[in-house]
């Protein structure tokens, strides 16, 4: 367990960066352009398809992993 506790902060940093990136990519609009301030701003609702759906579920999985690592850091402290 000692190796895991030394590796845990680095793993948390990597997962947090992945989480931020996936959240930013989920902006409605034109994909990456929407995350950087682009998009039409119309606010129309549409269903997620293809890569958007994958990104949505991937974000949920990354958030669960991030939460688990945070709890593990508290418990193993």
N, C-alpha and C positions, 0 to 999 in steps of 0.2 A: 504493500500500500504506500510505502514511502516514495517510490518512483512516481506513482499516480499523483500524489499530492504536489510533487515538484513540477509535473507536467500539466497539472490542472489549470494554472493561470494562463499558460500559453494556449491551451485548448479553448479556454473561455474567450480569449482575444480573437482567435480565428473565427469561432462561431459567432461572436458579436459582429465582426466585420461582415460575415456572410449574411447575417440577419439584416443589417442596415442596407446592404446592397439589394437584397430581395425586396425589402419594403420600398425602397426608392424606385425599383423597376416596376412596381405595381401601380404607379400613378396612371390614372385613366388618360387617354389621349393617344399619343403616337409612340408608345413604348418608351425607349430611352429618351427621346425628345421630350416626352411628357414629364419625365423625372427631372429634367434639367430646365424646366420652365416653359416648354412648348405646349402644344395641344390647342384644341379649338375652344375650350372653356364652355362648351354647350351644356355639359352635365347630363347628357343623355345616358340612360341605363341600357346596358347590353350584357349579354351573357358571356362568360369566359369560355374561350375555346382554345384548343391546342396548347401553345406555349404559355398562354396566360393562366390556364387552368393548372398546368404543371407548376408554374411559379407560385400560384396561390397555395397549393398543397405543400410545396417545398418550404414555403415561408412558415406554415403551421408546424411542420416537422422541425425546422431549425429553431423555432421559438420554444417548442417542447424540450428539445435538447439543451437549449440555453438555460431554461428554467431548471432542468435536472442538474446541470453542472453548477448552477448557483446554489441549489440546495445541498449538493455534495460538498461544495466548498465550505458551507456553514457547518455541516455535520462533521466533516473531517478536520475542522480547525481545532 
